[in-house]
Amino acid sequence: MHQFKELGIWKKSRAFCSEIYTITSNFPSDEKFGLTNQLRRASVSIPSNIAEGSSRNSNKDFSRFLEIAIGSAYEIETQLLIASDLGFIHQEKSESLIIQLEQIIKMTSKFRSTLKV
């Protein structure tokens, strides 16, 4: 069992989630149940799956939760590109967030590869 609060991937993804909430607060109100909701749910999913997976008794189970977290990260990347295409966020901000996301994906993938399953 891992202490998720000590994991760099959890800390980084938690901070990223907070940033997504801040960014989406400026989206049009008619997107409340669209991209705003999708981005927020997917961003919450990353640290949540890391935390839930860390509680599992086997590294195989933990690895599966990390895989889900990575999937959520790719979902966010797509949604950020769409939000940028629609003019909800500036392209530079979208690119900055995607760079952060890529770092989270790399860190998570590397951590996942260290688990003996």
N, C-alpha and C positions, 0 to 999 in steps of 0.2 A: 504494500500500500504506500502511496506517495502523498506527501504533504503538498496539496495543490497550491496553497498560498505562497509557497516558497519557489514555485516553478516560474522561471522567467517568461515562458510562453503564456502562462495564465495572467501574470502581471501586465504584460504587453497587450494581450487581447482584451483585458478589462479596460485599460486606458483607451484602446482603440474604440471599444464599444461606447464609452463616454463621449468620444469625439463624434461618432456617428449620431448619437442623440442630439448633440449640439448642432451639427450640420443640418440634420433633417428638421430641426425646429424652424428653419427658414424656408422649408419647402412650401409650396402652395397648399392652402387648407384643403382643397379638393383632392390632394394626394394623401390625406390622413390614413385612408384605408388601402392605399396603393403602395407606391415606392417607399413612403415614409415607414409604413408598417413592415414591409418586407425587409428593408434595410435594418431596422431596429431588431426585428426578430432574429434575423440571420447573425447580426453582430452579437447579440446576447447568447446565441447558440455556441459560439466559439469558446468563451471562458466557461460556460455552463457544462459543455461536454468534457472539457478538460477536467473540471472539478468532479463531475459525476464519474468519469472514467477512473480517476485516481482512487476512488473508493472501492473499486472492484478488487476481487481477490486474485485475479490472474492478469498477467501482462497481456495476454491475448485479448481479454475483454477491454483493458485500458487502450490497447492499440486500436481496437474498433471504434472507440469513442473519439480518439484522436483523428481517425480517418473521417469521421462525421464532421469534426471541427474543421478539417481541411476542406471538406465539401462545402461547408457554410462560407468559408473564406472565398472560394471560387464563385459562389452565388453572389456574394457581396461585390466582387470585382465586376461582374456583369451588370449588376444593378447600379453601381457607380458610373459605369460607362453610359448606361441609358440615362441616368439623371443628368450627366454632363451633356449628352446629345439633346436633351429636352431643355437645357439651359437652367436647370435647378441649382447646379453648382458650377463654378468656374472650372475650366479644363485643368488649370494648374493645381487647384485643390484636389480634384479627382485624381490626378496623377500622383500627388503627394500621398493621398490615402492609399492608393494602389501600391505604392512603394512600401508603405508600412505593412500592408496586407501581405505582400510578397515576403517580407522579413518574417512575419508570423508563420506563414506557410513553410518557409525554409526551416525555421527553428523547430516547428512542430514535426516536420518530416524527419529532421535529424534526430530529435528526441525519440520519435517513434522507432527509428531504426536501431536505437540503443537498447530497446526493450527486448529481452529474451522471451520469445513466444513459443 
